[in-house]
Amino acid sequence: MARFRTYEFGPFRLVPHEGLLTRDGSPVAIVPKAFSTLVLLAENHGSLVTKAEILEKVWDDAFVEEAAISRCIWAIRTALGEDAKSQTFIQTVPKRGYRFVGEVFERNGTAAHKRPLDLVDSPSAPSSNVTQIGRINRAQLNFAINERPDNTVQFPVPSQNDKLRAVPQARPGRNFKLPILAGLVFLVLAAAYVGKIMFVEPASLSLVDRPKVAILPLRPVSADVRDPIAEFAIAESLIIKISESPDLIVRPLGAVRKYIELDRDPVQAGKELNADYVLSSNYQLSDGRIRVTSQLFNSRTGVAEATFKSESAAADKFAMQDAIANDIGNAIFGRFGSSRTTYESKRGTLNEEAYRLYLQGHYLVEKKTQRDAKRAIEVFDLALKLDPTYAQAWAGKANAHCTFAHTGGIEPNVAFEIARPALDRAFELNPNLPEAHAVRGIITFDYDWEFEKGLESFRRSIAIDPNYEMAGRAYATRLALAGHHEKALAQIKTAIDIFPNSIMHQMDYASVLYQSRRFNDATIQLNRVLELAPNMQLASNLMWICYHLNGDHDQAYKWFLKNQEMKGSQSNVIEAYRGAFDRYGWNGVLKKFSEISRADYSPGQYNKTAYQNMIASALVGDRDAAVSFLSDGLNNKDLWVPYAMHDPAYEGLRQDPRFREMFRKIEPTPPL
């Protein structure tokens, strides 16, 4: 049985079960670990609380430096408005610990009385058989003590399964009156019941609540002695290690890759990455060993809040990376209250060169261009020659072939017949590989047109690795194509939260807004994308369509010409569009666009321009031509056909019986 207590001292009120500290009724911002330490000190008012006790009860004996306790005490004093010299509330006992020395009053449950905490164990203290709330279950603590938007923290109601710490029972005195005792018993039972319902199986933290951490590539102490592979490889090992924590979000390697400059500003990098904390590390190579020193910066304050060190033999690079990831990663876990873990490499290969090639191929695929996808295929093949049992490389090869087809480099039926065996091999080697499930989702949705099955593959990938942002982004765009717009928006925002400076994430966010018929929001987002990538054709192409559907034909024409220039259209073609606009206005441009698009089209065959022709015909209202292009796309397994199911550009076609009849051939199909 447990009872709630609140503590009052000076103008402050401390409410542990609500995770609340107030001053004169207004909430006071205080970080989670500092709040937990303050509760512990208030509970033991007047008594010394040793550093060992604080580590045991606040950090659950996780490995942390004593400096972390000093930072917590500093944060408490800052919140209470005192300094180390005045020690109005917190007294430092050198080399031993801390004591709460301010006068403290306590409230039990909802009782109206208030008394000094010193009376709890005095001979005159009221009798009570109710046990004091002790240390909260660790999973509940991790669930609850996370910074909220208002900078307060919230503790859970304890469950009956929590381990409770008994305190000495008060000596006999005057008895509680029966109604008060009955009321207290009822409240305690009710609280325990609510706690059992709510916190027997605590949920994971939402992405919004988890601190975001960016791990920058390492820098050499001396620019003359450096190992470029180690600079990324150690960072990637740390990223994988930190991603194991359910309490943190870590930026992926692709997000931090550009911060390789030796004179970078880590705090500025943290702000650009929208990270709460950034880990900046340097390394020194000497006599076959490597020493890494890392500083954890608070991106908001610019203060280096912690320093971590690790030293290892450098000969076996994989063993060295794992050792450093365990040392520094566990220190970071301790800093944020997570439990220590033993890092297990997820590289999938013992061949260093194969691993390097895999990282290169993955980077190339994410650029989403035809040339880079083709090069990625070559790179993955090189990795597989070095290690034919490398599951990640097989999944990467399959993904590269899919991307090559999506960018028009090869006919879909050819690309996917190569991709399938590669993907099958990846599953044979590792059936729980998130990359493999994500690629299966792409093939199943885009080429097989088994939409729900494809969505399920994406869900499976995300379930295995919630931080695998590629799966999250692909899932979001397919949800939008299937008409699940609200779910798609939520999913793409989650992907962006994991990797905020990914151009493709930002571009796909604009696409989802467009699919959701939020054209104004889509144009705003597309402008953001084009600020980051001024020559992105996908963005300028979608921009003019958004303006057209929103009825702003002048802006549509402006962006249409920009898109033509980005595509490298010949000057005579652009002049033809200008002439059509001068003579017939925007509708004349659309008709000219439809006419030019059809020039090199071969009916009945696979054409890379089928979807473009379909859009052009749909926008000028030529239903017969649009239906004809759609028919060719269906017969030749065009990867863009699923877009037509819900794309706003085809709104006028959806009531055409021929359009609906053709889509009924796809089984199963989302509702039109």
Disulfide bonds with the S-S distance in Angstrom:
none
